[in-house]
Amino acid sequence: MSIFSLTSKGLPLTEVLDYAVQIASALAAAHAADIVHRDISVEVRSPEQASASLLDHGTDISGWVLVLYEMIAGKRPLLMSGVVYLDRDRQYHVYDVASGKSRQITQE
């Protein structure tokens, strides 16, 4: 069974664990070489990606968690329509999941 052939019940836990370890090992090797994959979860972009912020290993870890959820649940996670986050310059942004765009929130 492939991770791309999910049923509504998800994959058996032994397969999820096997895939999880393989993905984690590959990410650890990439991160040790200072490489950020950026596209672990192809459907959902992290707020850092949407805002063109400097990406780090956390972007990959977030994608890995989404993939694990999909393998266990057999469906994509329910996502909010927008996410507010703080960037590296301590500026607030809102990321619109539907459009994949981010905008800065300014004080008025």
TORZALO-956840 format. One record per residue: residue number from 0; residue in one letter; x, y, z of N, C-alpha, C in turn. Coordinates in pm, 1 decimal, padded with zeros to 6 digits. Layout:
REM TORZALO-956840
+-----+------+----------+----------+----------+----------+----------+----------+----------+----------+----------+
: pos : code :      nc1 :      nc2 :      nc3 :     cac1 :     cac2 :     cac3 :      cc1 :      cc2 :      cc3 :
+-----+------+----------+----------+----------+----------+----------+----------+----------+----------+----------+
: NUM :    A :        X :        Y :        Z :        X :        Y :        Z :        X :        Y :        Z :
...
+-----+------+----------+----------+----------+----------+----------+----------+----------+----------+----------+
***
This chain:
REM TORZALO-956840
+-----+------+----------+----------+----------+----------+----------+----------+----------+----------+----------+
: pos : code :      nc1 :      nc2 :      nc3 :     cac1 :     cac2 :     cac3 :      cc1 :      cc2 :      cc3 :
+-----+------+----------+----------+----------+----------+----------+----------+----------+----------+----------+
:   0 :    M :  00084.3 : -00118.6 :  00000.0 :  00000.0 :  00000.0 :  00000.0 :  00088.3 :  00124.3 :  00000.0 :
:   1 :    S :  00053.9 :  00221.6 : -00077.9 :  00127.8 :  00346.7 : -00088.8 :  00063.1 :  00454.5 : -00002.8 :
:   2 :    I :  00141.9 :  00551.6 :  00041.7 :  00082.6 :  00661.7 :  00118.4 : -00012.1 :  00744.1 :  00031.6 :
:   3 :    F : -00006.0 :  00725.0 : -00099.4 : -00093.2 :  00798.9 : -00188.2 : -00224.0 :  00725.7 : -00215.8 :
:   4 :    S : -00242.1 :  00609.6 : -00157.9 : -00367.1 :  00536.7 : -00176.8 : -00437.7 :  00521.8 : -00042.7 :
:   5 :    L : -00467.7 :  00633.5 :  00018.9 : -00531.1 :  00632.1 :  00150.0 : -00677.7 :  00593.4 :  00140.3 :
:   6 :    T : -00722.8 :  00522.7 :  00241.5 : -00864.8 :  00498.2 :  00255.6 : -00916.4 :  00597.8 :  00358.7 :
:   7 :    S : -01046.4 :  00601.5 :  00379.0 : -01102.0 :  00694.6 :  00477.1 : -01057.2 :  00660.2 :  00619.1 :
:   8 :    K : -01004.9 :  00540.7 :  00637.2 : -00959.1 :  00499.0 :  00769.4 : -00809.2 :  00518.0 :  00787.8 :
:   9 :    G : -00738.9 :  00562.3 :  00686.4 : -00595.2 :  00581.0 :  00699.6 : -00519.1 :  00451.2 :  00683.4 :
:  10 :    L : -00389.6 :  00459.3 :  00704.0 : -00302.2 :  00342.5 :  00690.3 : -00289.8 :  00268.1 :  00822.6 :
:  11 :    P : -00253.7 :  00141.6 :  00818.4 : -00226.6 :  00069.2 :  00942.3 : -00112.0 :  00137.5 :  01018.3 :
:  12 :    L : -00120.7 :  00138.3 :  01149.8 : -00023.6 :  00208.4 :  01231.5 :  00119.5 :  00162.2 :  01205.6 :
:  13 :    T :  00139.8 :  00033.7 :  01179.8 :  00275.6 : -00014.2 :  01153.4 :  00333.0 :  00050.2 :  01027.4 :
:  14 :    E :  00248.6 :  00070.2 :  00925.2 :  00295.4 :  00136.7 :  00802.8 :  00322.6 :  00284.4 :  00827.9 :
:  15 :    V :  00233.5 :  00348.3 :  00904.7 :  00253.5 :  00490.0 :  00937.3 :  00387.2 :  00508.2 :  01008.1 :
:  16 :    L :  00415.7 :  00423.0 :  01104.8 :  00541.8 :  00433.6 :  01178.5 :  00661.9 :  00409.9 :  01087.9 :
:  17 :    D :  00650.1 :  00314.3 :  00997.6 :  00759.2 :  00286.6 :  00904.5 :  00786.2 :  00408.6 :  00816.2 :
:  18 :    Y :  00678.5 :  00464.2 :  00757.2 :  00694.7 :  00584.0 :  00674.1 :  00747.0 :  00701.2 :  00756.6 :
:  19 :    A :  00693.4 :  00717.8 :  00877.1 :  00733.5 :  00830.1 :  00962.6 :  00882.7 :  00826.5 :  00991.8 :
:  20 :    V :  00934.4 :  00708.9 :  01022.6 :  01077.1 :  00694.5 :  01051.3 :  01160.2 :  00723.0 :  00926.0 :
:  21 :    Q :  01116.3 :  00671.7 :  00810.9 :  01190.2 :  00696.8 :  00687.2 :  01194.2 :  00845.9 :  00653.0 :
:  22 :    I :  01079.7 :  00912.2 :  00665.7 :  01074.7 :  01055.6 :  00635.6 :  01159.5 :  01133.4 :  00735.2 :
:  23 :    A :  01146.9 :  01101.2 :  00863.1 :  01224.5 :  01170.2 :  00966.5 :  01374.3 :  01151.1 :  00945.0 :
:  24 :    S :  01415.5 :  01031.0 :  00908.5 :  01558.0 :  01004.4 :  00883.0 :  01608.4 :  01086.2 :  00763.9 :
:  25 :    A :  01527.5 :  01092.1 :  00658.6 :  01567.0 :  01170.4 :  00540.9 :  01575.6 :  01319.2 :  00575.3 :
:  26 :    L :  01479.5 :  01368.8 :  00651.1 :  01482.6 :  01509.7 :  00691.0 :  01602.3 :  01538.7 :  00781.3 :
:  27 :    A :  01631.8 :  01448.3 :  00873.2 :  01747.3 :  01467.8 :  00961.5 :  01876.5 :  01476.9 :  00880.9 :
:  28 :    A :  01889.9 :  01390.4 :  00780.7 :  02009.8 :  01394.4 :  00695.6 :  02016.1 :  01525.6 :  00617.4 :
:  29 :    A :  01902.4 :  01568.5 :  00563.5 :  01899.1 :  01694.5 :  00488.7 :  01931.9 :  01811.8 :  00580.9 :
:  30 :    H :  01871.3 :  01812.9 :  00698.1 :  01894.8 :  01922.9 :  00791.9 :  02039.0 :  01924.6 :  00841.2 :
:  31 :    A :  02099.5 :  01807.7 :  00856.9 :  02240.4 :  01801.7 :  00897.2 :  02330.5 :  01864.6 :  00790.8 :
:  32 :    A :  02284.8 :  01858.3 :  00666.1 :  02359.2 :  01920.0 :  00555.0 :  02310.4 :  02062.8 :  00529.7 :
:  33 :    D :  02229.9 :  02115.6 :  00622.5 :  02174.8 :  02250.6 :  00614.8 :  02085.8 :  02270.6 :  00491.8 :
:  34 :    I :  02009.0 :  02165.7 :  00459.3 :  01914.9 :  02170.2 :  00347.0 :  01773.6 :  02169.6 :  00403.8 :
:  35 :    V :  01689.2 :  02260.7 :  00355.6 :  01548.1 :  02264.9 :  00391.6 :  01469.5 :  02218.4 :  00270.2 :
:  36 :    H :  01389.2 :  02114.4 :  00285.8 :  01314.2 :  02056.6 :  00174.1 :  01204.1 :  02150.8 :  00126.0 :
:  37 :    R :  01125.2 :  02205.1 :  00216.1 :  01019.5 :  02304.2 :  00192.0 :  00888.1 :  02248.0 :  00141.6 :
:  38 :    D :  00884.1 :  02130.1 :  00082.3 :  00761.0 :  02080.5 :  00020.8 :  00721.7 :  01941.4 :  00069.3 :
:  39 :    I :  00729.0 :  01919.6 :  00198.8 :  00691.2 :  01788.6 :  00253.0 :  00541.6 :  01765.7 :  00233.3 :
:  40 :    S :  00461.7 :  01865.5 :  00264.6 :  00317.1 :  01857.4 :  00242.8 :  00284.5 :  01945.8 :  00122.7 :
:  41 :    V :  00255.0 :  01884.1 :  00010.3 :  00244.1 :  01960.4 : -00114.7 :  00118.3 :  02045.7 : -00124.0 :
:  42 :    E :  00016.3 :  02015.7 : -00046.1 : -00109.0 :  02090.3 : -00056.6 : -00111.5 :  02215.1 :  00030.5 :
:  43 :    V : -00034.6 :  02216.7 :  00136.9 : -00043.5 :  02325.1 :  00234.8 :  00091.8 :  02391.1 :  00249.1 :
:  44 :    R :  00095.0 :  02521.4 :  00230.2 :  00219.0 :  02595.2 :  00249.4 :  00221.7 :  02651.3 :  00390.8 :
:  45 :    S :  00339.9 :  02653.0 :  00448.7 :  00352.7 :  02711.6 :  00581.5 :  00342.9 :  02863.1 :  00570.7 :
:  46 :    P :  00309.1 :  02932.0 :  00680.5 :  00305.3 :  03078.2 :  00676.4 :  00438.3 :  03139.4 :  00633.9 :
:  47 :    E :  00549.5 :  03075.7 :  00670.5 :  00680.8 :  03127.6 :  00631.2 :  00696.0 :  03126.8 :  00478.9 :
:  48 :    Q :  00647.8 :  03021.9 :  00415.1 :  00656.0 :  03013.8 :  00269.5 :  00566.9 :  03118.8 :  00203.8 :
:  49 :    A :  00447.8 :  03136.9 :  00257.6 :  00354.2 :  03231.7 :  00198.7 :  00404.4 :  03374.6 :  00208.2 :
:  50 :    S :  00477.3 :  03404.5 :  00313.6 :  00522.8 :  03541.6 :  00334.6 :  00662.4 :  03565.3 :  00280.0 :
:  51 :    A :  00721.6 :  03463.6 :  00219.8 :  00858.1 :  03472.5 :  00166.6 :  00959.7 :  03499.8 :  00277.1 :
:  52 :    S :  00928.6 :  03456.3 :  00399.4 :  01023.0 :  03469.5 :  00510.1 :  01133.8 :  03366.0 :  00494.7 :
:  53 :    L :  01239.5 :  03385.1 :  00568.5 :  01348.7 :  03288.9 :  00568.7 :  01296.6 :  03156.5 :  00623.9 :
:  54 :    L :  01314.3 :  03050.2 :  00548.5 :  01264.7 :  02919.7 :  00590.1 :  01371.3 :  02846.5 :  00668.6 :
:  55 :    D :  01325.1 :  02763.9 :  00762.6 :  01418.5 :  02683.9 :  00838.3 :  01362.7 :  02542.6 :  00851.9 :
:  56 :    H :  01425.5 :  02462.9 :  00935.0 :  01386.3 :  02322.6 :  00948.8 :  01244.5 :  02307.4 :  01002.0 :
:  57 :    G :  01195.0 :  02408.2 :  01073.1 :  01059.2 :  02402.7 :  01125.9 :  00954.2 :  02389.4 :  01017.3 :
:  58 :    T :  00980.4 :  02447.1 :  00900.5 :  00888.2 :  02434.7 :  00787.3 :  00873.8 :  02288.3 :  00747.1 :
:  59 :    D :  00985.4 :  02216.3 :  00743.9 :  00981.4 :  02073.3 :  00710.0 :  00909.9 :  01992.5 :  00817.2 :
:  60 :    I :  00934.5 :  02026.2 :  00943.0 :  00871.2 :  01952.5 :  01053.1 :  00720.1 :  01972.2 :  01048.0 :
:  61 :    S :  00674.7 :  02093.8 :  01020.5 :  00530.7 :  02119.7 :  01007.9 :  00469.8 :  02035.3 :  00895.9 :
:  62 :    G :  00537.3 :  02028.8 :  00782.7 :  00489.4 :  01947.2 :  00671.3 :  00486.9 :  01799.7 :  00706.2 :
:  63 :    W :  00588.6 :  01753.9 :  00779.0 :  00597.1 :  01613.4 :  00820.2 :  00478.7 :  01577.8 :  00910.1 :
:  64 :    V :  00443.4 :  01667.2 :  01001.7 :  00330.7 :  01643.4 :  01091.2 :  00200.6 :  01634.3 :  01011.0 :
:  65 :    L :  00183.4 :  01721.1 :  00911.7 :  00063.1 :  01714.8 :  00827.9 :  00054.1 :  01582.7 :  00751.7 :
:  66 :    V :  00166.2 :  01537.0 :  00699.7 :  00168.3 :  01409.2 :  00627.3 :  00133.9 :  01294.0 :  00722.5 :
:  67 :    L :  00188.3 :  01297.4 :  00843.8 :  00156.0 :  01193.0 :  00942.0 :  00006.6 :  01192.6 :  00973.8 :
:  68 :    Y : -00049.7 :  01310.1 :  00991.9 : -00193.0 :  01319.0 :  01018.2 : -00272.5 :  01255.2 :  00904.1 :
:  69 :    E : -00237.8 :  01289.9 :  00781.5 : -00309.3 :  01234.8 :  00666.1 : -00298.7 :  01082.8 :  00660.3 :
:  70 :    M : -00179.4 :  01029.9 :  00691.3 : -00163.1 :  00883.9 :  00687.6 : -00246.1 :  00816.4 :  00795.9 :
:  71 :    I : -00255.4 :  00877.3 :  00913.3 : -00329.8 :  00816.8 :  01023.8 : -00480.3 :  00831.9 :  01004.5 :
:  72 :    A : -00523.7 :  00954.0 :  00970.0 : -00667.3 :  00982.7 :  00960.6 : -00728.6 :  00943.6 :  00827.1 :
:  73 :    G : -00645.8 :  00934.4 :  00723.0 : -00699.1 :  00903.5 :  00590.6 : -00763.1 :  01023.3 :  00524.2 :
:  74 :    K : -00737.7 :  01142.3 :  00577.5 : -00791.5 :  01264.8 :  00518.9 : -00701.3 :  01381.1 :  00556.8 :
:  75 :    R : -00718.4 :  01489.3 :  00484.7 : -00640.5 :  01608.8 :  00515.9 : -00695.7 :  01673.7 :  00642.5 :
:  76 :    P : -00609.7 :  01741.5 :  00716.8 : -00659.9 :  01807.2 :  00838.4 : -00751.8 :  01922.8 :  00803.8 :
:  77 :    L : -00845.1 :  01950.2 :  00893.5 : -00931.2 :  02066.4 :  00877.9 : -00846.5 :  02189.6 :  00906.1 :
:  78 :    L : -00839.2 :  02277.7 :  00810.5 : -00757.1 :  02397.0 :  00826.7 : -00844.9 :  02520.1 :  00844.0 :
:  79 :    M : -00796.5 :  02612.1 :  00923.3 : -00866.1 :  02738.5 :  00940.7 : -00855.4 :  02818.8 :  00811.3 :
:  80 :    S : -00941.5 :  02915.3 :  00796.7 : -00934.7 :  02998.2 :  00676.4 : -00817.8 :  03094.7 :  00681.5 :
:  81 :    G : -00770.4 :  03126.9 :  00801.1 : -00657.6 :  03218.3 :  00813.9 : -00578.4 :  03189.3 :  00940.0 :
:  82 :    V : -00451.2 :  03220.1 :  00934.8 : -00362.2 :  03197.9 :  01048.3 : -00283.7 :  03326.2 :  01071.1 :
:  83 :    V : -00279.7 :  03371.8 :  01195.5 : -00200.2 :  03489.4 :  01229.6 : -00067.3 :  03440.2 :  01285.1 :
:  84 :    Y :  00040.4 :  03501.5 :  01240.1 :  00172.1 :  03461.6 :  01288.3 :  00263.7 :  03582.8 :  01297.1 :
:  85 :    L :  00370.4 :  03567.0 :  01371.4 :  00469.9 :  03670.8 :  01393.5 :  00594.8 :  03634.2 :  01315.4 :
:  86 :    D :  00643.8 :  03725.8 :  01231.0 :  00762.1 :  03693.0 :  01151.6 :  00890.3 :  03724.3 :  01229.4 :
:  87 :    R :  01004.1 :  03702.4 :  01165.9 :  01132.8 :  03722.0 :  01232.5 :  01160.3 :  03867.2 :  01270.1 :
:  88 :    D :  01093.2 :  03959.3 :  01201.1 :  01109.8 :  04101.5 :  01232.8 :  01005.5 :  04149.3 :  01332.8 :
:  89 :    R :  00934.2 :  04054.2 :  01393.1 :  00831.8 :  04081.0 :  01493.2 :  00713.9 :  04161.2 :  01437.0 :
:  90 :    Q :  00683.5 :  04136.7 :  01310.7 :  00568.0 :  04197.1 :  01245.6 :  00458.1 :  04091.2 :  01234.1 :
:  91 :    Y :  00335.5 :  04127.7 :  01264.7 :  00224.8 :  04034.0 :  01254.6 :  00173.4 :  04027.3 :  01111.4 :
:  92 :    H :  00137.4 :  03905.6 :  01070.4 :  00082.4 :  03880.8 :  00937.9 : -00037.2 :  03787.7 :  00953.3 :
:  93 :    V : -00124.8 :  03792.3 :  00854.2 : -00231.5 :  03693.9 :  00846.4 : -00211.1 :  03618.1 :  00715.8 :
:  94 :    Y : -00214.8 :  03485.9 :  00726.0 : -00197.8 :  03398.1 :  00610.8 : -00334.8 :  03342.8 :  00574.3 :
:  95 :    D : -00381.5 :  03369.2 :  00453.9 : -00509.5 :  03318.9 :  00404.0 : -00486.1 :  03183.5 :  00338.6 :
:  96 :    V : -00537.1 :  03079.6 :  00401.5 : -00514.3 :  02943.3 :  00353.5 : -00571.7 :  02923.3 :  00213.4 :
:  97 :    A : -00689.3 :  02978.2 :  00187.3 : -00754.9 :  02956.8 :  00058.1 : -00674.3 :  03016.2 : -00057.5 :
:  98 :    S : -00624.0 :  03137.3 : -00039.7 : -00552.2 :  03202.2 : -00149.4 : -00403.0 :  03172.8 : -00147.6 :
:  99 :    G : -00351.8 :  03130.4 : -00032.1 : -00208.6 :  03106.1 : -00020.1 : -00128.1 :  03234.2 : -00009.4 :
: 100 :    K : -00196.7 :  03344.7 :  00023.7 : -00128.8 :  03473.3 :  00032.9 : -00124.0 :  03521.4 :  00177.0 :
: 101 :    S : -00026.5 :  03604.9 :  00201.7 : -00006.7 :  03659.0 :  00334.4 : -00004.8 :  03811.1 :  00326.7 :
: 102 :    R : -00055.8 :  03875.7 :  00429.4 : -00047.6 :  04021.4 :  00434.1 : -00012.3 :  04065.0 :  00576.3 :
: 103 :    Q :  00059.3 :  04174.7 :  00584.5 :  00102.0 :  04226.9 :  00713.8 : -00014.6 :  04297.8 :  00780.4 :
: 104 :    I : -00025.6 :  04280.7 :  00910.6 : -00127.1 :  04349.2 :  00988.5 : -00060.9 :  04474.2 :  01046.1 :
: 105 :    T : -00117.1 :  04588.5 :  01014.8 : -00059.9 :  04713.9 :  01061.9 : -00143.6 :  04772.6 :  01174.4 :
: 106 :    Q : -00076.8 :  04846.8 :  01261.5 : -00148.4 :  04915.9 :  01368.2 : -00203.1 :  05046.7 :  01313.0 :
: 107 :    E : -00324.7 :  05078.0 :  01350.3 : -00385.9 :  05202.1 :  01299.6 : -00400.3 :  05301.6 :  01409.7 :
+-----+------+----------+----------+----------+----------+----------+----------+----------+----------+----------+
***
